[in-house]
């Protein structure tokens, strides 16, 4: 079981993703924006950060950058519905971050999470 921080601003999608990851056996802390994600990272340790790139407040790329600097063992996965953001994420200097495009099937997300955690 991994401790996962999920940062997604869409309420319904955040709920679906959190439930899917929870059913897969992970402990999930789900937050609705980048600022809440940074606060959660300050309060707890996580094995994986899954963050939407485009969110209110601090965006997912900046959250990943700060999280990676503070926790070198943290695995990072960024998700986005905007193709241009995939390129931006890949060129942002977060070399260990995996990027996944939305929409996605919940099984695909769980499988990808398992790959990242392996």
C-alpha positions in Angstrom: 0.0 0.0 0.0 1.3 3.4 -1.0 0.5 6.8 0.5 -0.7 8.9 -2.4 -1.4 12.7 -2.5 -3.9 13.4 -5.3 -4.3 17.1 -6.4 -7.1 17.6 -8.8 -9.4 20.7 -9.0 -12.4 18.9 -10.7 -14.5 17.7 -7.8 -16.1 14.7 -9.5 -12.9 13.6 -11.2 -11.0 13.9 -7.9 -13.6 11.6 -6.3 -13.4 9.0 -9.0 -9.6 8.9 -9.0 -9.4 8.8 -5.2 -11.9 5.9 -5.1 -10.2 4.0 -7.8 -6.8 4.3 -6.1 -8.3 3.5 -2.7 -9.9 0.3 -4.2 -6.5 -0.6 -5.5 -5.3 -0.7 -1.9 -3.7 2.7 -1.6 -4.1 5.4 1.1 -5.2 8.5 -0.7 -5.2 12.1 0.5 -7.2 14.1 -2.1 -7.0 17.9 -2.3 -8.6 20.4 -4.7 -5.7 22.8 -5.6 -2.0 23.2 -5.7 -1.8 25.3 -2.5 -3.6 22.6 -0.5 -1.2 20.0 -2.0 1.8 22.0 -0.8 0.3 22.2 2.6 -0.4 18.5 2.7 3.2 17.8 1.6 4.4 19.9 4.5 2.3 18.0 7.0 2.8 14.3 5.8 5.1 12.1 3.8 3.8 10.5 0.6 5.1 7.8 -1.7 3.5 9.4 -4.8 2.2 12.7 -5.9 -0.5 12.7 -8.6 -1.2 16.3 -9.6 -3.3 17.9 -12.4 -1.1 20.4 -14.2 -3.7 23.1 -14.5 -5.2 24.0 -11.1 -6.1 27.2 -9.3 -3.3 28.7 -7.2 -0.1 26.9 -7.5 -0.1 24.7 -10.7 0.8 21.1 -10.7 4.2 21.7 -12.3 5.3 24.0 -9.5 3.9 21.6 -6.9 5.9 18.8 -8.5 9.0 21.0 -8.6 8.8 21.9 -4.9 7.7 18.4 -3.8 10.6 16.9 -5.7 13.1 19.3 -4.2 11.9 18.6 -0.7 11.5 14.8 -1.0 13.9 13.2 -3.4 12.3 9.8 -3.0 8.8 11.0 -3.9 7.5 9.6 -7.1 5.6 12.1 -9.3 2.9 11.7 -11.9 1.3 14.7 -13.6 -2.1 14.6 -15.4 -3.5 17.0 -17.9 -6.3 17.5 -20.4 -4.3 19.9 -22.4 -1.8 18.6 -25.0 0.4 21.7 -24.8 0.8 21.1 -21.1 2.4 17.7 -21.7 5.2 19.4 -23.6 5.5 22.0 -20.9 5.6 19.4 -18.1 8.3 17.4 -20.0 10.5 20.5 -20.4 10.0 21.8 -16.8 13.1 20.1 -15.4 11.2 17.5 -13.4 12.9 14.6 -15.1 11.5 11.9 -12.9 7.8 13.0 -13.4 5.6 10.8 -15.5 2.9 12.6 -17.5 -0.5 11.2 -18.3 -3.1 12.7 -20.6 -6.8 13.1 -19.7 -9.3 11.7 -20.3 -8.2 8.3 -19.0 -9.8 5.1 -18.0 -9.6 4.5 -14.2 -8.0 1.1 -14.8 -5.3 2.8 -16.9 -4.6 5.3 -14.1 -4.3 2.5 -11.5 -2.0 0.5 -13.8 0.2 3.5 -14.4 0.4 4.3 -10.7 1.5 0.7 -10.1 4.2 1.1 -12.7 5.5 4.3 -11.2 5.5 2.8 -7.7 7.3 -0.4 -8.8 
